[in-house]
Amino acid sequence: MSGRLPARAGDDGGLATAVERPVSRALMLQGTGSNVGKSMLAAGLCRLFARRGLRVPPFKPQNMSNNAAVTVDGGEIGRAQALQARAAGVEPHTDMNPVLLKPETDRGAQVVVQGRMRGSFDARAYHRLKPELMAPVVESFARLKASADLVLVEGAGSPAEVNLRRGDLANMGFALAADVPVVLVGDIERGGVIAALVGTWELLEEAERALTRGYIVNRFRGDPRLFDDAHPILAARTGLANLGVVPWFDDAWRLPAEDVLDLERGGGVDSGGGFKIAVPRTPRIANFDDLDPLAAEPGVEVELVAPGRPLPGDADLVLLAGSKATRSDLDALKREGWDVDLRAHARRGGRVLGLCGGYQMLGTRLADPGGVEGPAGADDGLGLLDVETVLGGAKTLERVTARAWPDGPAAHGYEMHVGRTDGPDRARPAFAVEGRGEGAVSPDGRVVGTYLHGLFTEDAFRRWLLEGWGARASALAFDQRVERTLDDLAAHLDAHLDADALLALAR
């Protein structure tokens, strides 16, 4: 990573005002709890300071998410850090998220260190491993900082989780190890924000308090002046500086959701109309940002089907998304009776699309002889494609340019999977990647499986695909919409936060 980011040209509302360039500074946002909006704030601040001409890569020491992105150096990081890198105008790199936890069960996760799979660990085993991980975390941070003007660091969860303080990588453990100033973020939308800020402060140790400099109140609805009387109380209780009250940002849903909780709240799926795509919400659904460009189409409705509900009979397409634990999600899909619904949908002539783990489920058999994603074993698949998958081998992490087979439009995407899929339906590939066939198509052409993610962000490809499905395509420029939303978010934060004070706190 090298070079500097130019200020963007054009009418920017003052965001591109030149400032004195700091030298290798860092600032960390830590939350009073999970899902207080740290990721969105970090993305907006990355864009805000990039618009001021600073090189401002994001950094999250430890993230937990099954929504991941392939990096320029051939590894993987949390999707939120990839969005923040985009906001900053830099390529996503494994140093931006050196520890990524990808949950496979309620008590265990795959651990990715500096972009590479380290193995699967239950919670107790991971806590024993954590002391070994501080060195690569600090190493990645130091590399980023060496070529940056400002590193914006995002914590995970809350520093008030004192039962997890030993070996902490995500919050104060990292801040102390790297000597990074901290700003607390509280979410007023969930209520009790004063208690959350004061309570967090009370649970910090003295060395941690010395690093904590201010607070931000996020997601305020209504008149922010109603919070004016709270600032003296917070100052008296904590001594922290008020850095701003951020009103609710209405367009947050236009940005990719970080985790499935956001999907369940409607944060990641935009309801359109007309052509209906049903997506079973399996427990370990992964890389679900594939849905965003489809859901953004005004002529398309994406319905995330929750457990306990049948697949809608009026769906035009059933889309099986990626999965972090494919055999486990396949079992959950069968327990819900969705396999019966899916076969009925296919008999009625409905279309089916399987992405990555969803592709593996569509085959006749799914085997994991080495226990890569859970207990070793094998299961019958859904039988809608005549292919079999064996999990194992090195993980494929690659950015690709694909073309709809044999000579359709091209699109950029990425592969992120373990295992190999083969069988008669592979003779009808879905895509061409560097001259080779990729994916599989059923004899009637109505069931398609592919390992490729990210293709739907390409406007021309998405329109071609939707028209082939019989849907009404629009002139939506999806990437441009994301860029406008990041610009609007930066302007929103610039209006309601003291950006100069935040920059002055960094060191």
C-alpha positions in Angstrom: 0.0 0.0 0.0 1.5 3.2 -1.1 0.7 6.6 -2.4 -1.7 9.2 -1.2 -5.4 9.8 -1.8 -6.2 13.0 -3.8 -9.1 15.1 -2.6 -12.2 14.5 -4.8 -13.1 17.1 -7.2 -16.4 18.8 -7.5 -19.0 20.1 -5.1 -18.3 18.4 -1.9 -19.9 20.6 0.7 -16.5 21.6 2.1 -15.4 18.0 2.8 -12.3 18.3 0.6 -10.9 21.2 2.7 -7.2 20.8 3.1 -5.9 20.1 6.6 -2.5 19.8 8.1 -1.3 16.2 7.4 -0.7 14.3 10.6 2.1 11.7 10.6 1.1 8.1 11.3 -1.7 8.7 13.7 -4.4 6.3 14.9 -7.8 6.5 16.6 -10.0 3.7 17.8 -13.8 3.6 18.1 -15.1 1.2 20.8 -18.7 0.6 21.5 -20.8 0.3 24.7 -22.1 -2.8 23.1 -22.4 -4.7 19.9 -24.3 -3.2 16.9 -24.0 0.4 18.1 -23.1 1.6 14.6 -19.3 1.5 14.9 -18.8 0.0 11.4 -20.9 2.6 9.8 -19.3 5.5 11.7 -15.8 4.1 10.7 -16.9 3.9 7.0 -18.2 7.4 7.1 -15.1 8.8 8.8 -12.9 7.0 6.3 -14.7 8.7 3.5 -14.7 12.1 5.3 -11.0 12.1 6.0 -10.1 10.7 2.6 -12.1 13.6 1.1 -9.7 15.9 3.1 -6.8 14.3 1.3 -5.6 11.9 4.0 -4.6 8.3 3.5 -6.9 6.6 6.1 -7.0 2.8 6.0 -9.4 1.0 8.3 -8.3 -1.6 10.9 -10.3 -4.0 13.0 -8.0 -6.3 15.2 -10.7 -9.0 15.6 -13.9 -9.4 13.8 -16.6 -12.0 13.9 -18.6 -12.4 10.7 -19.5 -14.9 8.0 -19.7 -12.0 5.5 -16.1 -11.8 4.1 -14.3 -10.3 1.1 -11.3 -11.4 -0.9 -8.4 -9.0 -0.6 -5.8 -7.7 -3.1 -3.2 -9.9 -1.5 -5.3 -13.1 -1.9 -6.7 -13.5 1.7 -10.0 -12.7 3.3 -11.2 -10.0 5.8 -14.6 -9.0 7.2 -16.9 -7.4 4.6 -17.3 -4.3 6.8 -13.5 -3.6 6.6 -13.7 -4.0 2.8 -16.5 -1.4 2.7 -14.4 0.9 4.9 -11.4 0.4 2.6 -13.7 1.4 -0.3 -14.8 4.4 1.6 -11.2 5.4 2.1 -10.3 4.8 -1.6 -7.8 2.0 -0.9 -7.7 -1.7 -1.8 -8.8 -4.1 0.9 -5.8 -5.9 2.5 -5.5 -8.7 5.0 -3.7 -6.3 7.4 -7.0 -4.4 7.8 -8.6 -7.3 9.7 -5.8 -9.7 11.0 -8.1 -11.9 13.0 -11.5 -13.0 11.5 -13.8 -15.4 13.3 -16.3 -17.2 11.1 -18.9 -18.9 13.3 -19.6 -22.6 12.3 -21.6 -23.5 15.4 -23.0 -21.8 18.4 -19.8 -22.5 20.3 -17.1 -22.7 17.6 -15.7 -20.8 14.7 -13.1 -21.0 12.0 -10.2 -18.7 12.8 -8.6 -16.7 10.0 -5.3 -15.0 10.8 -3.8 -12.4 8.4 -6.1 -13.7 5.7 -5.4 -17.4 6.0 -7.4 -20.2 7.7 -5.7 -21.2 11.0 -8.3 -23.9 11.9 -11.5 -24.4 13.8 -11.7 -23.8 17.5 -14.4 -23.9 20.2 -14.7 -20.9 22.5 -12.4 -22.3 25.2 -9.7 -23.3 22.7 -9.9 -19.9 21.1 -9.4 -18.1 24.4 -6.3 -20.3 24.9 -5.1 -19.3 21.5 -5.6 -15.6 21.8 -2.3 -14.7 23.5 -0.5 -16.0 20.4 -2.5 -13.7 18.1 -1.6 -10.3 19.6 1.8 -10.4 17.8 0.3 -10.7 14.3 -2.4 -8.2 15.2 0.2 -5.6 16.2 2.4 -6.5 13.2 -0.5 -5.9 10.8 -1.4 -2.6 12.5 2.2 -1.4 12.3 2.4 -2.1 8.6 -0.8 -0.2 8.0 0.3 2.7 10.1 3.7 3.0 8.4 2.1 4.0 5.2 -0.9 5.9 6.5 -1.8 9.4 7.7 -4.5 8.1 10.0 -5.5 4.6 10.8 -9.2 4.3 11.9 -9.5 1.4 14.3 -12.8 -0.3 15.1 -13.3 -2.4 18.2 -15.7 -5.3 18.5 -18.4 -5.8 21.1 -17.6 -3.8 24.2 -14.6 -3.1 26.5 -17.1 -3.5 29.4 -17.1 -7.2 28.9 -14.5 -7.6 31.7 -15.0 -11.4 31.9 -13.2 -11.5 28.5 -10.5 -9.0 29.3 -7.7 -11.5 29.7 -6.0 -11.9 26.3 -8.3 -9.3 24.7 -7.5 -8.5 21.1 -10.6 -6.6 20.1 -10.8 -3.6 22.4 -8.6 -2.3 25.2 -6.2 -5.2 25.0 -5.2 -3.9 21.5 -5.5 -0.2 22.4 -3.0 -0.7 25.3 -0.6 -2.8 23.2 -0.6 -0.3 20.4 -1.1 2.9 22.5 -4.1 4.0 20.5 -6.5 6.7 21.9 -10.1 5.5 22.2 -13.5 7.1 21.6 -16.6 5.4 23.0 -19.7 5.0 20.9 -23.2 4.7 22.4 -26.4 3.9 20.6 -29.3 6.0 21.9 -31.8 4.1 19.7 -31.7 1.1 22.0 -32.2 3.2 25.1 -30.1 3.7 28.2 -27.2 5.4 26.4 -26.1 7.5 29.5 -26.0 4.4 31.6 -24.1 2.5 28.9 -21.5 5.2 28.6 -21.1 5.8 32.4 -21.2 2.0 33.1 -18.5 1.3 30.5 -16.3 4.0 32.0 -16.8 2.6 35.5 -15.7 -0.8 34.4 -12.5 0.4 32.7 -9.2 0.1 34.5 -7.0 3.2 35.1 -4.7 2.6 32.2 -7.7 2.1 29.9 -9.4 5.3 31.1 -6.2 7.1 30.4 -6.5 6.2 26.7 -10.2 7.0 26.5 -10.7 10.6 25.4 -14.3 11.2 24.3 -17.7 9.8 23.3 -20.1 9.8 20.4 -23.9 9.4 20.8 -25.2 7.6 17.7 -28.5 7.0 16.0 -30.5 9.9 17.6 -34.0 10.3 16.3 -35.7 13.7 16.8 -34.1 17.0 18.0 -30.5 16.4 19.1 -30.8 19.5 21.4 -32.9 17.4 23.7 -29.7 15.6 24.7 -28.0 18.9 25.7 -28.6 18.5 29.4 -27.0 15.0 29.3 -23.5 16.3 28.4 -22.7 17.9 31.7 -23.8 14.7 33.5 -21.5 12.6 31.3 -18.7 15.1 31.8 -19.1 15.0 35.5 -19.2 11.2 35.7 -16.5 10.4 33.1 -14.6 13.6 32.2 -14.9 12.6 28.6 -15.3 15.1 25.7 -18.5 15.3 23.8 -17.5 14.7 20.2 -21.0 14.8 18.8 -24.6 13.5 18.6 -25.2 11.8 15.3 -28.8 11.7 14.1 -30.2 8.6 12.5 -28.9 8.2 8.9 -31.8 7.2 6.8 -29.8 5.7 4.0 -27.8 3.3 6.1 -29.7 0.4 4.5 -28.2 1.2 1.2 -24.8 0.1 2.4 -23.9 -3.7 2.7 -25.1 -5.3 5.9 -22.2 -6.5 8.2 -24.0 -9.5 9.7 -27.3 -11.4 9.5 -28.7 -9.4 12.4 -28.9 -6.4 10.1 -30.6 -8.6 7.5 -33.2 -9.6 10.1 -33.9 -6.0 10.8 -34.3 -5.3 7.1 -31.0 -3.5 6.9 -29.6 -5.6 4.1 -32.6 -6.3 1.9 -34.5 -3.6 0.0 -38.1 -4.7 -0.8 -38.9 -4.0 -4.4 -41.7 -5.6 -6.4 -42.7 -7.8 -9.3 -40.1 -10.6 -9.7 -39.9 -12.4 -6.4 -36.7 -14.1 -5.1 -37.0 -16.2 -2.0 -33.9 -16.8 0.1 -34.0 -19.3 3.0 -32.4 -17.8 6.1 -30.2 -20.7 7.2 -28.3 -20.5 10.5 -24.8 -20.0 9.0 -25.7 -17.9 5.9 -22.6 -16.3 4.5 -21.6 -13.6 2.0 -25.2 -12.5 1.8 -24.2 -9.1 0.4 -24.7 -11.0 -2.9 -28.4 -10.1 -2.4 -28.0 -6.4 -2.2 -27.8 -5.5 -5.9 -30.8 -7.8 -6.7 -32.8 -6.3 -3.9 -32.0 -2.8 -5.0 -33.7 -3.4 -8.3 -37.2 -1.7 -8.3 -38.7 -4.6 -10.2 -37.4 -7.2 -7.9 -38.5 -8.3 -4.4 -36.0 -10.3 -2.3 -37.7 -12.1 0.6 -35.5 -13.5 3.3 -37.5 -16.5 4.6 -37.2 -16.9 8.4 -37.2 -20.4 10.1 -40.8 -21.6 10.8 -42.2 -20.2 7.5 -42.6 -22.1 4.2 -40.9 -20.9 1.0 -43.4 -18.7 -0.7 -45.3 -20.5 -3.5 -45.3 -17.4 -5.7 -41.5 -17.1 -5.8 -40.1 -16.9 -9.3 -36.6 -17.8 -8.1 -35.3 -19.5 -5.0 -31.7 -18.5 -4.2 -29.6 -20.6 -1.8 -26.9 -18.2 -0.5 -23.4 -19.1 0.7 -22.9 -20.9 4.0 -20.1 -21.2 6.5 -21.2 -24.6 7.6 -22.8 -26.2 4.5 -23.7 -29.6 5.8 -25.2 -28.1 9.0 -27.2 -25.6 7.0 -28.3 -28.3 4.6 -29.6 -30.2 7.7 -31.4 -27.1 8.9 -33.0 -26.6 5.5 -34.3 -30.1 5.6 -35.6 -29.8 9.2 -37.6 -26.7 8.1 -39.2 -28.7 5.2 -37.6 -26.2 2.7 -36.3 -29.1 0.7 -39.9 -30.2 0.0 -40.9 -26.7 -0.8 -37.8 -26.3 -3.1 -38.6 -29.5 -5.1 -42.2 -28.4 -5.5 -41.0 -25.0 -6.7 -38.7 -26.8 -9.3 -41.6 -29.1 -10.4 -43.7 -26.0 -11.1 -41.0 -24.7 -13.4 -39.5 -22.2 -10.9 -35.9 -21.2 -11.2 -33.2 -22.1 -8.6 -29.8 -20.5 -8.1 -27.2 -21.8 -5.6 -24.2 -19.7 -4.7 -21.1 -21.4 -3.2 -22.5 -23.4 -0.2 -25.9 -23.2 -1.9 -24.4 -24.7 -5.0 -22.9 -27.6 -2.9 -26.4 -28.2 -1.3 -28.0 -28.5 -4.8 -26.1 -31.7 -5.7 -26.8 -35.3 -5.0 -24.2 -35.7 -2.2 -22.1 -33.5 0.1 -19.2 -35.2 1.9 -16.7 -33.8 4.5 -14.4 -36.7 5.1 -11.9 -34.7 7.0 -14.3 -32.7 9.2 -13.3 -29.3 7.6 -16.6 -27.6 8.5 -17.7 -29.8 11.4 -18.0 -33.5 12.2 -16.7 -35.7 9.5 -19.4 -37.4 7.4 -21.6 -37.2 4.3 -25.2 -36.3 3.5 -27.6 -36.6 0.6 -28.0 -33.3 -1.1 -31.1 -31.8 -2.6 -30.7 -33.6 -5.9 -31.5 -30.7 -8.1 -28.1 -30.9 -9.8 -26.3 -34.1 -10.8 -23.0 -33.2 -9.1 -21.3 -34.3 -5.9 -19.1 -32.2 -3.6 -16.2 -33.3 -1.4 -15.0 -30.7 1.1 -11.3 -30.5 1.8 -8.0 -29.2 0.4 -6.7 -25.7 0.3 -9.2 -22.9 0.5 -9.8 -21.1 -2.8 -9.6 -17.3 -2.4 -9.4 -15.6 -5.7 -10.7 -12.5 -7.6 -11.9 -13.5 -11.0 -13.4 -12.1 -14.2 -16.2 -14.4 -15.4 -18.3 -14.6 -18.5 -21.8 -16.2 -18.7 -21.3 -19.4 -20.6 -20.4 -19.5 -23.4 -20.2 -15.9 -24.6 -22.5 -13.8 -22.4 -21.5 -10.6 -20.7 -18.5 -10.4 -18.4 -18.5 -9.6 -14.7 -16.0 -9.3 -11.9 -16.4 -11.5 -8.8 -14.5 -13.7 -6.4 -14.3 -17.3 -5.2 -14.1 -18.2 -1.5 -14.7 -21.9 -0.7 -13.2 -25.2 0.3 -14.0 -28.4 -1.7 -14.4 -29.6 -5.2 -17.7 -30.2 -7.1 -18.0 -32.5 -10.1 -20.5 -34.6 -12.0 -22.5 -34.8 -15.2 -24.1 -31.4 -14.9 -20.7 -29.8 -14.9 -20.7 -30.5 -18.6 -23.1 -27.5 -18.8 -21.1 -24.8 -17.0 -22.7 -21.6 -15.8 -19.7 -19.4 -16.5 -16.3 -19.3 -18.2 -13.4 -18.2 -16.0 -10.1 -17.9 -17.8 -11.2 -20.4 -20.4 -12.4 -23.0 -18.0 -16.0 -23.9 -17.3 -17.3 -23.0 -13.8 -20.5 -24.1 -12.1 -23.2 -26.4 -13.3 -26.6 -26.1 -15.0 -29.5 -28.6 -15.0 -30.6 -30.1 -18.4 -33.7 -27.9 -18.5 -31.5 -24.8 -17.7 -33.7 -23.8 -14.7 -31.3 -24.8 -11.9 -27.9 -23.2 -11.7 -25.0 -23.6 -9.3 -21.8 -21.5 -9.1 -19.0 -20.8 -6.7 -18.8 -17.2 -7.8 -19.8 -14.3 -5.6 -20.2 -10.6 -6.3 -21.3 -10.9 -9.9 -24.6 -9.0 -9.5 -22.9 -5.7 -8.7 -22.0 -5.4 -12.4 -24.9 -3.5 -13.9 -24.8 -4.9 -17.4 -24.5 -8.5 -16.2 -27.3 -8.1 -13.7 -29.6 -6.6 -16.3 -28.8 -9.5 -18.7 -29.4 -12.0 -16.0 -32.7 -10.5 -14.9 -34.0 -10.3 -18.4 -33.1 -13.9 -19.0 -35.1 -14.8 -15.9 -38.1 -12.9 -17.3 -37.7 -10.0 -14.7 -37.9 -6.3 -15.5 -34.4 -4.8 -15.3 -33.8 -1.2 -14.5 -31.1 1.4 -15.2 -29.8 1.1 -11.7 -26.1 1.9 -11.3 -25.5 0.0 -8.1 -21.9 0.9 -7.4 -22.6 4.6 -8.1 -25.4 4.3 -5.5 -23.0 2.9 -2.9 -20.5 5.7 -3.6 -23.2 8.4 -3.3 -24.3 6.9 0.0 -20.8 6.9 1.4 -20.4 10.6 0.3 -23.8 11.4 2.0 -22.7 9.5 5.1 -19.5 11.5 5.2 -21.4 14.8 4.9 -23.8 13.7 7.6 -20.9 12.9 10.0 -19.1 16.1 9.1 -22.2 18.1 10.0 -22.8 16.4 13.4 -19.4 15.3 14.7 -16.4 17.5 15.6 -14.1 16.0 13.0 -11.2 18.3 13.8 -11.4 17.3 17.5 -11.4 13.6 16.5 -8.3 14.2 14.3 -6.6 16.1 17.1 -7.2 13.2 19.5 -5.5 10.7 17.2 -1.8 9.9 17.8 
